[in-house]
Amino acid sequence: MNNTRFGALVIVGLALVVVGLSAFTVNERELALKLRFGEIRQTNYEPGLKWKIPLIETVVKFPRRILKIDDAPQEVFTLDRQNMTVDFFVKWKIVDEEKFYTSTGGLQRVAVDRLREIIKNSVVTEFGKRSTKDAISVERMELMRDMLALARPTAEGLGVELVDFRVKQVEFVARVRESVYEQMRAERQQLATQTRAEGREAAALISSTAEKERTVILADANRESQIIRGEGDARAAEIYADAFNKDPEFYAFYRSINAYKNSIGTEGDVLVLDPNNEFFRYLNQSDGQQ
């Protein structure tokens, strides 16, 4: 009886061991493939409890989550041969476990090393196509998009997908930084000088235009004044002529009065004339008779 019970316990224990060696689970955060003597037998497992043949088949699991490569800055040359360092990071994930296992032996470290080379080649290539100004300013988003597009097809050969590529910082190396800054200062100085010269030219043009307009306005005004003065003189002469024709004696009297005022109207003036001179005609004839 005891031997029978012991045998039953042994059988149950062996069954549990067999079940333990045969069963495995795959959760939603994992990718898994089954190997038989190193040969891939099954992939694309859905999450849940799965089975394998003990001792003959093995299971290899990989993370399904997004992974990150954040390396030391990479030294590159731009199109205008400026030496720069680029600090970047890349996010990636395994999407084809069979291809990943075949190309890397299932070792994540090997995959990271190969991805580093792919990414660095992409960085060097894309920075080499652009000038320093484009690389550090207006084309940054386009630059990252192009680097990702260049590296992605090669990465797909490893069974992985490059999810994102970000450039964190771009700097000149220490030995060329000062020369680049000096060049930038010289360019700004040249631009400032050009702007000031254009400003002086514009000011001179405005001043000359204003002076020309002033001269034209004064000339027009002087011409108009001459015309008006001439018309006034003509009208005055016409009035004088009419007055003379109507009463010549009054006209003569009026002219004499004006002559007296202009000749002896200022204090200190001395006028030496014969009292019987025609000039004093109306003074000598106080009754106004000739």
BELWOPE-V691646 format. One record per backbone hydrogen bond with DSSP energy under -1.0 kcal/mol. CO is the residue of the C=O (numbers start at 0). NH is the residue of the N-H. If there is no record, write none. Layout:
co:CO nh:NH
co:CO nh:NH
This chain:
co:0 nh:4
co:1 nh:5
co:2 nh:6
co:3 nh:7
co:4 nh:8
co:5 nh:9
co:6 nh:10
co:7 nh:11
co:8 nh:12
co:9 nh:13
co:10 nh:14
co:11 nh:15
co:12 nh:16
co:13 nh:17
co:14 nh:18
co:15 nh:19
co:16 nh:20
co:17 nh:21
co:18 nh:22
co:21 nh:51
co:23 nh:49
co:25 nh:47
co:26 nh:29
co:28 nh:63
co:30 nh:61
co:32 nh:59
co:33 nh:40
co:33 nh:41
co:34 nh:57
co:35 nh:38
co:38 nh:35
co:41 nh:33
co:47 nh:25
co:49 nh:23
co:52 nh:56
co:55 nh:36
co:57 nh:34
co:59 nh:32
co:61 nh:30
co:66 nh:91
co:68 nh:89
co:73 nh:85
co:75 nh:83
co:77 nh:80
co:81 nh:77
co:82 nh:172
co:83 nh:75
co:84 nh:170
co:85 nh:73
co:86 nh:167
co:86 nh:168
co:88 nh:165
co:89 nh:68
co:90 nh:162
co:90 nh:163
co:91 nh:66
co:92 nh:160
co:95 nh:99
co:96 nh:100
co:97 nh:101
co:98 nh:102
co:99 nh:103
co:100 nh:104
co:103 nh:106
co:106 nh:110
co:107 nh:111
co:108 nh:112
co:109 nh:113
co:110 nh:114
co:111 nh:115
co:112 nh:116
co:113 nh:117
co:114 nh:118
co:115 nh:119
co:116 nh:120
co:117 nh:121
co:118 nh:122
co:119 nh:123
co:120 nh:124
co:121 nh:125
co:122 nh:126
co:123 nh:127
co:126 nh:129
co:129 nh:78
co:130 nh:134
co:131 nh:135
co:133 nh:138
co:136 nh:139
co:138 nh:142
co:139 nh:143
co:140 nh:144
co:141 nh:145
co:142 nh:146
co:143 nh:147
co:144 nh:148
co:145 nh:149
co:146 nh:150
co:147 nh:151
co:150 nh:154
co:151 nh:155
co:154 nh:157
co:154 nh:159
co:155 nh:158
co:158 nh:94
co:158 nh:95
co:160 nh:92
co:163 nh:90
co:165 nh:88
co:168 nh:86
co:170 nh:84
co:172 nh:175
co:172 nh:176
co:175 nh:179
co:176 nh:180
co:177 nh:181
co:178 nh:182
co:179 nh:183
co:180 nh:184
co:181 nh:185
co:182 nh:186
co:183 nh:187
co:184 nh:188
co:185 nh:189
co:186 nh:190
co:187 nh:191
co:188 nh:192
co:189 nh:193
co:190 nh:194
co:191 nh:195
co:192 nh:196
co:193 nh:197
co:194 nh:198
co:195 nh:199
co:196 nh:200
co:197 nh:201
co:198 nh:202
co:199 nh:203
co:200 nh:204
co:201 nh:205
co:202 nh:206
co:203 nh:207
co:204 nh:208
co:205 nh:209
co:206 nh:210
co:207 nh:211
co:208 nh:212
co:209 nh:213
co:210 nh:214
co:211 nh:215
co:212 nh:216
co:213 nh:217
co:214 nh:218
co:215 nh:219
co:216 nh:220
co:217 nh:221
co:218 nh:222
co:219 nh:223
co:220 nh:224
co:221 nh:225
co:222 nh:226
co:223 nh:227
co:224 nh:228
co:225 nh:229
co:226 nh:230
co:227 nh:231
co:228 nh:232
co:229 nh:233
co:230 nh:234
co:231 nh:235
co:232 nh:236
co:233 nh:237
co:234 nh:238
co:235 nh:239
co:236 nh:240
co:237 nh:241
co:238 nh:242
co:239 nh:243
co:240 nh:244
co:241 nh:245
co:242 nh:246
co:246 nh:250
co:247 nh:251
co:248 nh:252
co:249 nh:253
co:250 nh:254
co:251 nh:255
co:252 nh:256
co:253 nh:257
co:254 nh:258
co:255 nh:259
co:256 nh:260
co:257 nh:261
co:258 nh:262
co:259 nh:263
co:265 nh:268
co:273 nh:276
co:276 nh:279
co:277 nh:280
co:279 nh:283
co:280 nh:284
co:284 nh:287
